[in-house]
Amino acid sequence: MPINFLRIDDRLIHGQVVVAWIKNYRAKRVMIVDDQVAKDEFLIGVMKMVAPSEIELVVVPCENIDEKIKKYEQDSSNTIILVKTPNTAKFLFENGLQIKKLNVGGMGANPNRHQLYKNVSASDEEVQILKELEANGIEVYFQTTPSNPVVLLSHIK
């Protein structure tokens, strides 16, 4: 299964992803799934500058995501997927994503969110989505970098 990692991280490509997660999964491709980011050519250009040159960076909207998932599942390149929200992660699982794990990384605070775990804040709706995913057999876990311990959602809420 060439798509082998899904992470929620509203910062998308940044140091932890580049230094730790891409190397840990020996990824050759990073796919960012986000409707707004896919329209922002400037931001895409910035992320391409941050991503390692040997990594293919693909930024796509949610539209026709089932086709993209199928394509990358059949490809031999290791792919990791980054999304900003639990809702997008849920959408990916509903549209054919085969992995059964979801890494919850950075989700920043805002007036609608409360602290869920360390640097992860979530609204009540987002917490409910994460719990729903967990109830449907997805291992929802928090892990800042591969060297940090895994903390399951079920152990904190």
C-alpha positions as CSV (number, residue, x, y, z in Angstrom):
1,M,0.0,0.0,0.0
2,P,2.0,3.0,-1.3
3,I,-0.1,5.6,0.7
4,N,1.2,4.8,4.1
5,F,0.7,7.8,6.3
6,L,-2.0,10.4,6.9
7,R,-1.4,13.4,9.1
8,I,-3.6,16.3,10.2
9,D,-1.4,19.3,10.5
10,D,-2.7,22.8,9.7
11,R,0.9,23.9,9.0
12,L,1.2,21.3,6.2
13,I,4.8,21.2,5.1
14,H,7.2,22.3,7.8
15,G,10.3,21.2,9.7
16,Q,8.8,18.2,11.5
17,V,7.2,16.8,8.4
18,V,10.3,17.4,6.3
19,V,12.9,16.2,8.8
20,A,11.0,13.4,10.5
21,W,7.9,12.1,8.8
22,I,9.1,12.1,5.2
23,K,12.3,10.3,6.2
24,N,10.6,7.9,8.5
25,Y,8.2,6.7,5.7
26,R,10.8,7.0,3.0
27,A,8.2,9.1,1.1
28,K,8.8,10.0,-2.5
29,R,5.6,12.0,-2.7
30,V,3.7,14.3,-0.4
31,M,0.0,14.9,-1.3
32,I,-1.7,17.8,0.3
33,V,-5.5,17.6,0.2
34,D,-7.2,21.0,0.7
35,D,-9.6,22.9,-1.4
36,Q,-8.3,26.4,-0.4
37,V,-4.6,25.6,-0.7
38,A,-5.1,24.0,-4.1
39,K,-6.3,27.4,-5.4
40,D,-3.4,29.4,-3.9
41,E,-0.5,29.3,-6.4
42,F,1.7,31.5,-4.1
43,L,1.3,29.1,-1.2
44,I,1.9,26.1,-3.4
45,G,5.1,27.8,-4.6
46,V,6.3,28.4,-1.1
47,M,5.6,24.8,-0.1
48,K,7.5,23.6,-3.1
49,M,10.5,25.6,-1.9
50,V,10.3,24.1,1.6
51,A,9.8,20.5,0.4
52,P,13.0,18.5,-0.3
53,S,13.9,18.6,-4.0
54,E,13.7,14.8,-4.4
55,I,10.1,14.8,-3.1
56,E,7.1,15.2,-5.5
57,L,4.7,17.6,-3.9
58,V,1.1,17.3,-5.1
59,V,-1.6,19.7,-3.9
60,V,-5.1,18.7,-4.8
61,P,-8.7,19.7,-3.9
62,C,-11.1,17.2,-2.6
63,E,-12.8,16.9,-6.0
64,N,-12.4,13.5,-7.5
65,I,-10.2,12.4,-4.6
66,D,-11.3,8.8,-5.0
67,E,-9.5,8.7,-8.4
68,K,-6.3,10.3,-6.9
69,I,-6.3,7.9,-4.0
70,K,-6.7,4.9,-6.3
71,K,-3.9,6.1,-8.5
72,Y,-1.4,6.6,-5.7
73,E,-2.4,3.3,-3.9
74,Q,-1.4,1.5,-7.1
75,D,1.8,3.5,-7.6
76,S,5.1,2.1,-6.2
77,S,6.2,5.5,-4.7
78,N,5.6,5.9,-1.0
79,T,3.1,8.7,-0.5
80,I,2.2,10.6,2.7
81,I,-0.9,12.7,2.8
82,L,-1.3,15.9,4.8
83,V,-4.6,17.6,5.6
84,K,-5.6,20.5,7.7
85,T,-8.7,19.2,9.4
86,P,-10.4,16.1,10.7
87,N,-13.2,16.7,8.3
88,T,-10.9,16.3,5.3
89,A,-9.4,13.2,6.8
90,K,-12.9,11.7,7.3
91,F,-13.6,12.6,3.6
92,L,-10.5,10.7,2.5
93,F,-11.5,7.6,4.5
94,E,-15.0,7.8,3.0
95,N,-13.6,8.0,-0.5
96,G,-11.3,4.9,-0.5
97,L,-8.2,5.6,1.6
98,Q,-7.1,2.2,2.7
99,I,-4.8,2.9,5.6
100,K,-6.5,2.6,9.0
101,K,-4.4,5.1,11.0
102,L,-4.7,8.8,11.4
103,N,-1.9,10.9,13.0
104,V,-3.1,14.1,14.6
105,G,-0.4,16.6,14.5
106,G,-0.6,20.4,14.9
107,M,-4.1,21.9,15.0
108,G,-3.8,25.5,16.2
109,A,-6.0,27.2,18.7
110,N,-8.8,29.6,17.7
111,P,-11.9,30.9,19.5
112,N,-13.9,27.8,18.4
113,R,-11.3,25.3,19.6
114,H,-10.1,24.1,23.0
115,Q,-6.9,22.2,23.9
116,L,-7.3,18.5,23.2
117,Y,-3.7,17.3,23.6
118,K,-0.5,19.3,23.9
119,N,-0.3,21.6,20.8
120,V,-3.5,20.2,19.4
121,S,-6.7,22.1,19.7
122,A,-10.1,21.0,18.4
123,S,-13.6,22.2,18.3
124,D,-16.4,20.0,19.7
125,E,-17.3,19.0,16.1
126,E,-13.7,18.1,15.3
127,V,-13.4,15.9,18.4
128,Q,-16.7,14.2,17.4
129,I,-15.3,13.5,14.0
130,L,-12.1,12.0,15.5
131,K,-14.2,9.8,17.8
132,E,-16.4,8.7,14.9
133,L,-13.3,7.7,12.9
134,E,-12.0,5.8,15.9
135,A,-15.4,4.0,16.3
136,N,-15.2,3.0,12.7
137,G,-11.9,1.2,13.2
138,I,-9.4,4.0,12.4
139,E,-6.5,4.2,14.9
140,V,-6.5,7.9,15.8
141,Y,-3.3,8.9,17.6
142,F,-1.1,11.8,18.6
143,Q,2.6,11.7,17.8
144,T,4.7,14.8,17.2
145,T,7.6,13.0,15.6
146,P,8.4,9.3,15.0
147,S,10.7,9.3,18.0
148,N,7.9,10.4,20.3
149,P,5.5,7.9,21.9
150,V,2.1,7.2,20.4
151,V,-0.8,8.4,22.4
152,L,-4.2,7.1,21.3
153,L,-7.3,9.3,21.3
154,S,-9.0,6.8,23.4
155,H,-6.5,7.4,26.2
156,I,-7.1,11.1,26.4
157,K,-10.8,11.6,25.9
